[in-house]
Amino acid sequence: MHEWHALSLTSPVAKDLGQADQSTISVSNPEFPLPQGLSFHRCFVDQVTQQVLVKDIQTREFVWEGFDQRRRVQRYHLSDVETNPHDLDELPPESLLRLRDFLESATGLRPTHAAVEEFSIRKMKRSGEYASNHTVTTFESVQLPALDVDQDSGSYFVAQIPLLQSAVQHVNKPRRRQANCWELESNRHSTDIDMPARSLLIKRKDFLWNWRSQMMASETTTDLVLVVKLYTLPESRNEASHIADDDLFGYIPSPQDRIPKPPMPSLEEVLTIVITTSPIKSHPSTELLERTMETFVRAGTDFAYQCRKVIVCDGYRQDAADAKVTKKHTNPKQAMRNGIVNQNQAENYQAFKNALKEKCAAAPVDTVFQNCTVEELDSRHGYGFALRHALRECVTTPFVCVIQHDRTFMRPTPMTHVLNAMWHHPRIKYVGMSMRSNLLYRDIFLGKYGRAYLDELNACIERPPELLVDAAEYGPNSRSTELMDFATDKLRDNILALTETYRASAQAILEVEHRQTLTSLPTPGKHQMSLTPTLFWYDNIHVVDTAHYRDFIFHEPYQMVARGGFVEDKLSPVLKRTVERLGMRQGHARFGCYLLDDHAGMFFTGHLDGGSYMTAAAKETFVLAQTDKEEKPEL
């Protein structure tokens, strides 16, 4: 429970003689410095007004918003409602218009917009700047007006009124007005503010522009809390507005990006393939890795044979007694996944690495082990840091394709086309090859974040001309789908069933709707593939801009990847929180990660499950043992 401390400040509500009323605000941090532009009134609306507002709100439809902190929201335009009602999708309730007028008469501030936000009870977490549980706090506006924030900055403000139950607002001030600046101006510049039901809190000047915040239900709230927000903020970036300070986090488009590039050199000149591996039970056999690498030809012979390949063999921990693992990691399979091996497993792993080096040294021309080297790590790094080592020490090409030892290509994949698109469009930093779990990513996104944010996602979909391909090669009923590796009848049935599901999905329907909006007919015999923005950095087979991966994703001060872990586990929450702070387009652009879809309804990559992989010889021995057991007569 919070321990509240009362601080005195001036209420914004004018009294009879024109004198301001002295009020108190309750905060969790007794050393909190009251910001310029913070004003508060403890009982702004009466109970009758509150009841009318709640009744009107409950008759209107909410929509889901938010990524990290999901909430239900109603939004309304309040300006020019009386003069241009037909220009608005839905008129605001009369009670909101009366509240607008009351706020103006009491404070002199006239809002142009209103939002009704519904929050649920949620415990505040504040550990680790880039940790997965770090709470999202955002600026009320991404951009600043041209005027100095210490001035009135025009009539910009935000006024918030909780209804029915109390709310809590967490506020903090970073040293710089940057969405991803994690250093606070001081420990004093962070607190929770208690907002009793029907109270009014106004943000202006420094408090509006330079402080971040997050609203939630208070610890004493037993149900949902409604917060009415009346505001006037910059709506679009123009010559009169600007971003305060350049936020150098991630990729930021520059004029140089628009300069046309010469044709892309050959694939082997621009791409290095990094394959990561670690101890598994099938060692010393190299069969799993061979099966994986044999599928490289489905991404093109130049990819499979000509590009340089680096197999990064992670180290291990042999002394399980000193290993800090949870109880679930004490079984042999989980222990190996955690980098812990016994003496026999260590010897098998070393024999596996020796066999790999021999294969690479003796590889014939036009085989997958041609142009292949083995990089041994002398200690346990984990997938993420093993990849970081390869990027720093083994990769000199502008792009890298990252493949885990049990990830395979299931059908012909347009690798050269993808690299060509990334070469000519620097904003495309990462392209993931689809797998079963993310083939319907737009449907997944719709279910998580709602239609409003799906519309923003759709606006960010990339369809570069380099991905306008021969319709006979890629797309529905193409050569690529005909050459799908079904392996078993059961897998074939599952994939064909998923293809039927795809045809009725939002993923497919939205693409059809896009084609209907085109002003000119597509080139005959051509098929346009698309790149869908993703808020999850999949470790599955992907191609990435090397500098972006090495210098941003693995930038040590950001700590977005943990030693011993996977890249996707810790990075993906950071990606989502960045979108929460900066908006879909600008936030996602910092990472530039996309999923490839040729709209055939089939994924490009599969999984052999290295942890459970059984070699052909082991399977034969297992089958014979089972047969003997079944045929053995009962005594």
N, C-alpha and C positions, 0 to 999 in steps of 0.2 A: 504494500500500500504506500502511496505517496505521503510524504510529510510536507505539507504546504506552508509557505512563508508569505506573509502579506507585505506588499510594497505599495506605497502611495503614488498615485499619478493623477493626471487631470482627465476628467471625463470629457468626451467630445460634445456632450449634450448641453446646449445653452439653457440657462435659467432666466428667471424673470428680469433680473436687473442686468442681464448681459454678462454675469459673472459665471465662470466655469465651476462646476461642482467637483470637489475633491473626492476621488474614489480610490479603491484598493484593488490590486490584482494579485492573485495567489499563484506563486511559482514554486517549483521544486528546488531551485537553486537560489539560496538566499543572497548570493553574491552577484546575481544576474544584473547587468547594467541595463537600465531601461533605455531602449533604442529611441532615436529620434523618429517620430512618426507612429509610435505605438500609443493608441488611446483605447479606453475601455469604459463601458458603462454596465453596471451589474444587473440592472433590470430595465431593459430597453423596451420590450413589448409586454403588454398585459396578457393575462390568461385568455381573455376572449379573443384577442387578435391571434394568439397562438392556436387556439382551437379551430378558428376559421382557416388559417393557413394550412394546418395539418389535414383538415377535411378536403380542401381543394387539391392539395398535393397527392393525396391518396386516390383521387379519381383520375390522375394522369399516369402515363406509362413511363417507367424507368428503363434505362438502357445500361448495360454493363460497360464500365470503363476501367482502365488501369492495367498494368502488367504485374508489378510486384504487389501493390496494394489494390486489389480489385474492389470496386464499389459500384453501387447503382446510382445513376445520375439522371436528372432532368435539366435541360438547358434552355434558356429563353433569351430572346432579344427584347430589351425594354425601351430602346430609343425609337422614336418615330412610330410607335405602335398605333397611336391615334390617327396619324396622317397616312400611313402606308400599311394598313393591316393585311392587304392581299399579297404583299411581298414576303410574308412570314409563313413558314410551314405550319406553325401552331402558335396561336396567341397565348400569352401568359395568363394565368388566373388573375382575376380582378384583385384578389387579396395581395398578390405580389406587386401589382401596380400601386395599390394603396400603401404598401410597405415602402416601395421606392419613394413615393411622395413624402411619407413620414420621415424617412431617413434624410431627405433633402431639407425638409423644414427644420429638422433638429440639428443637422451638422453642416448644412450648406453643400453637401456632396450629392451629386445626381448620378446614379449608376446607369450604364448603358446595357448591361447584361446581368442575368441572374442564373444561378445554378442551385439545384437542390441535391445534396449529396447524402447518401445513406451509408453509415459506417457501422461495422459490427465490433464486438469486443475483441481486442487484440493486444497481446502483451508486447511491449516495446523491447526491442533487442538492439544493442549498440556495441557489439564487439567486433573488432577487426575491420579496418577500413574497407578492404575488398573481400572480406569474408562473406560466405554465402548467406549468413543471417544478418548482414548489415542492413539496417533500416533505410528505406528510401526516403530522403527528404529532398524537396524540390523548390526552386525559385518560382514565384507566382508568374513570372514572365521570363522567357528565355532572353529577350532583348531589352535594352534600355532605351528610353526616349533620349532625344538629343540634349535636353536640358540637364543641368547638374542635379544629381539626386538629392542634394541638400536643399535645393529649391523645391517648389511645389511640383515640378515636373508635369506641368499642366494640371489636369484634374484626375490623374491616375490614383486609384485606391482599390482596396479590397475590404469589404465589411462582412463579418461572419456572425451568424446568430444561431446557436443551437436551439432546437425545439424539443419539448417533452422531457428530455433527460440531458444530463451534463455531458460535456465532451472535454477532451484533452488535446491540446496542440503542442507538439514538440517543435521547438525552433532552435536553430544554431546558425552561427555566422562564421563562414570560412575566411581564411586570411585573404583570399582573392575570390572575386565573383566568377567562379568557374564551377561548372557542374561537377567536375571530378577533382576538385581541390578538397583534400580530406583533412588538412590541418586547420584547426579552429583558430580564430584570432586569439583566444585564450580559453582556459577551462571555464571561465565565467560566462563565456558566450554560448552557452547551451543550457536549455532548461525546458521543462514541461510547464504549460500554462493551463490552469484550471478555468474552464468556461462553463459556468452554471447555465441551466436552461433559461432561455429568454434574454441572456446577456448579449452585449454587442462588443466585438473586438474589431478595431479598424487598423489597417496597415497602410502607412504612407511613407514617403521619403526614404530614409535609409532602411527602415524596417521592411518596407515593401520590396526594395530592389536588391538589397545585399544580404538578406537573411533567408535561409531555407526553412521549410516547415513540412510537417505531416500532421493530419488530423486523424483522430480515432475516438472511439468511445472511452469513457473514463472507467476506472476500475470498479466504481460503484454502480455503473450502468447495468441493468438486468436485461436489457433488450437492445434493439437497434436504436441508433440515435440519428436524427435528421439535422442537417446543418444547411441553413439558407445562406448562400454567398451572393452578395450584391457587389458588382465591381465595374470598373472601367480600366481597361488595360490596352496596350498596343496590340492591334490585331494582325498587322502584317509588317514585314520588314521593308523599309523604304529609305529614302535619303534622309528622312528626319529621325531615323532610329538606327541603333547600332548595337553590336555585341560589346559588352564591357569586358575588355581584355580578351586576348586570343586564348582559347582553351586548346592547348596543344595535344590533348589526349586523343590518340588514335589517328586515323586518316582524315585529313581535311582537304577537300578539293582545292586546286590551285589553277591559275590560268595556264600553267605549263601542261596540265593534264589535257587540255583541249587542242594542243598542237599535234597535228597529224604525225603519226609515226611511220617509218619506212616498213616495208613488208617484214613479217616475222622471219628470223633465220630458221634453219632446220630445227626440228624438235630436240635433237640431242644437244644443240647449242644453248637451248634456253631451259631445259628441264633435267633435273636429277631426281631419281626415284629412291626414296628412303624406306626400307623395310625394317620394322622393329620386331625383335624376337626376344624371348626369355625362356627359362627352364620350363618344360612341360613333360608329362609322363611318357610320351612316345619317343623321347630321346633315348639313345643316340641316333635314331632314324631321322633322316632328313625328308621323309616322305611328305609331311604336312607342308613344309615350305616349298617343296617341289610342286605339289599340287596347286598351291597358291600362285606361284610364279608362272606355271604353265598357262594360266588364264590370262596373263598379261597380253598375249597376242590378240585377245579380243579388244584391246585398246589400240591396236595397230602394230604392225611389225616394227616400225621405227621406234615405237614406245618399248616394245618387248626386247628388241635386240640391240638397237643403236644407243639408246639413252644410258647414261651411267647409272649404275645401281649400287647402293650402299646398304649392306645388311648390318644393322646395329644390334649387337648381342649384349643385352643388359647384364650387369653383374648380379650377384646373389649374396644372401646371408646364410651362413651354414650353421651358426650356433643358435638353435631355436630357443635355448634357455635365456639368452640375452635379448631376444626379439620381443618388442612390445607389440603384441597383437591381441585382438579380442578373441573371445572364446570360439566364435564361429570360424576363425582362421586357423584353429589348431588341427583340423583334419588335413590329410596330405594334399588334397586338391587345392584347398584354400590357402594352405601354407605356401605352395609353389606360386600361386597367384600373388602372394605377398612377398615373394622373393626369398623364401626360406626353403632350403633344400638339405637333405641328409647327405652323407658321404657318397653313397651310391649314385644319387641323383646328380651330385656335383661332377662325378666322374663321367656319367652319361652325357651331361651337358658339354663338358670339355671335348669328349669324343665327337659330339655333334658339330661343334665349332671347327674341329680339325677336318672333319669330312666336308664341311662347307668350303673351307679354304682350298681344299683339294679340287672340289668341283669348279670353283671359280678359276683356279690356275689352269685347269685342263679343259676348260669349256670350248667346244668347237664353235666355229663361226655360225651365226644365225641360230643361236640357242639362248635361252633366258639367262644363263649364268655367264654369258659373254658380257664384258664391260662391267663386271661385278666384283666388289671388294667386301671384305668382312672387317668391321670395326668392333673390337672387343672392349668392353668397359670393365674396369677392375673392381668396381663396387656396385652395389645396388642403387640404381637411379630411379627406377620406375619409368613407365611409358613416357610421361611428360618430359622429365629431365634427360632421358636417353635421347629423345627427339631433339631437345635443345642442344645437346652435345653435337649431334650430327649436323644441325644447322650452323653451328659455330665453327666446327672443325672440318667438315667433310663436304659442304655444299658451296659451290661458287657460282652456280647458275641463277638467273633471276627468278626462277620458279622451282618449286619442289612438289613432288607427288608423294604423299605419305600413305603407307599401306602397312597394316598390322599383319603378322605372319599367318593369320587364319581368315583374312578377308579376300574374297575372290571376285573377279568379273564374271557375271552370269551371262552376258550377251555382248555383242559388239557395242563399244562405247566411243563416242566422238571426241577422243582425247585431244587430237590436233585442233579440232574446231574450238574446243574450250580454251586451249592455250592461246589460240589466235585472238579470241574475244578478250581474254585477259591482257594480252600484249597491247591491244589497241585501246582498251578502256581501263585506265588505272584504278577507277573506282571499284572494279570487280577484284577483290583481294583473295577471295576463297570460293571455290566451287566444289561442293560435295556431290559425289555420285550417289544417286538415290538407292535406298535399300528398302526392304519390306516395311519397316516401322515408320519411315517418313515419306513414303510414296505419296500419301494423301496429306501432305503437310498443311495445305491451306484449310482442309477440314479440321485438322488438329488445332490450328490457330483459331479458327472460328469458334470451336467449342470452348477454348480457354479464355479468349479475350473479347468475343462478341463481334457483331457485324460492323459496328462503327470502326473498330480498329482493323478489321479485315479489309475495309475499303481503303484505309491508309496503306496497308500491306500491298494491296493490288496496285496502288499508284506507284509503288517502288519496284515492281517487277521489271526486270531487264529483259529485253528481246533484241540483243545486238545483231547487226546484219551478218556477223561472222557465224552465227548459229542458224542462219537460213540455209538449210541443207537439202540434199536430194531426197525427195519424199520416198523414193524407192529404198533408200538406205536406212532412214530413221523416221520414227513416227508410227502411227497405227498401220498394221498389216505390212510392215516393211521387212527388209532382209534382217534387220536387227532382231525383230521379234521372232522371225522364223528360226533363227539360230539360238534362241534361248536355251540354256542348259537346264532341262527339266530334271535330269538325273534319275528320278524315280517317278512312277505313275502317280504316287500320292502327292509329290511335289508339283507335278504337272497340274493335277486337279486343283490344288491350292492356288497356284499362280493364275490359272484361267478364271477361277472364282473371284480372285482379287481384281483381275482385269475387268470383269463384269461390274464389280462394285465401283471401280474407278470411273466407268462411263456415266454413272449416275451421281458422282460426287461433286462437291463444290469445286474441287480442283479442275475437273473437266468442264463443268458448266460455265465457270468464270472465264475459261479460255475461249469457249464458243462465243460468249457474250463479247469478249474483246474483239474477236475476228469480225463480229457483226458491226462493230463501231468503226472499222477501217473504211476510209474514204475510197480506197482503190483495192482492186482484187489482188490477192497474193500472186506471186510469180508462178505460172503453171509448172507443175512438176516439182515445186519446192515446198518445204515444210519448215515452219518457224519453231524452233525450240525456245524454251524460256528459262530464266533464272529467277527462282522465287526467293525473296529475302527470308532468312531464318533467324530466330532468336536463340538458336541452340547451335553450338559449335561442335558438330559431330566428329568423333575421332575415326569414323568409317573412312574409306578411301576418299581422299580429297586432294585438290591441287591448290597451292597457296603461293602468293607473292612472298619470296624468301625473306626480303627485308622486313616486310610487315610481320611475319611470323617471328623472326629472330629479334627484331629491335622494338617491337610493340607488345606482342602477346607474351614474350618472355622477358619483357623489361622488368628488371628485378625490383625497383621501387614499387611497382604496381602489384606485385605478388599475386598475379592472376592464375598461376599454375603452381601446384604444390609438389614438392619432392615426394616421390613414391606414388603419386596419383596420376590420373588421366587428365588431359587438357580440358576435355568437355565438362568435367565435374565442377570445377571451380570457376572456369572462364564463363560458362553459359549464364550463371546468375549475374555476373558483372555486365554482360552484354544486355540482359533484360533490364537491369537497373539503369543503365545508360540510356536506353530507349525511354524509360519512365521519366528520366530527367530532361532529356533533350528533345523528345518527340520521336516518332517513328522514322522519319526520313533522316534527320540530322543524327540521331542517336545510332541508328543502324549503320549509317555511312561510315562511322568511326571504325567499324569492324569489317564492313563490306563483304559479308558472307552470304552465299546463295546456294540453293539446291538446283541441280540440273533436272529438267523434265522434258522428255520428247513427246509427251502426251499419248504414249502408246498403251499406258495402263500397266506397264511392266517395269520393275526396278532394274537397275544396272548391276548391283553388287550383292553378294551373298556372304555367308558366314559358315566356316567349318568347325568352329568351337574348339580351339586349340587345347583348352584345358581338359576336354573329354575325348580328344581325338585318339582313335585306335588305328594303327597301321593295318595294311592288308594282311600281313603275316599274323598279327595279333588277333584280327577278326577270324581268320581261318582256324587258329588254335581254339578260340572261344567257341566257334560253331561246332568243331569236332568234339569238344568237351561236353557241350550241351547235348549233342547227338548220342554220345556214349552214355550219358546220364539217363536219357529217355529210353534207350534200348536195353539198359541193364535190367535183368529180370529181378523181380521182387523176391526176397528170401522168405 
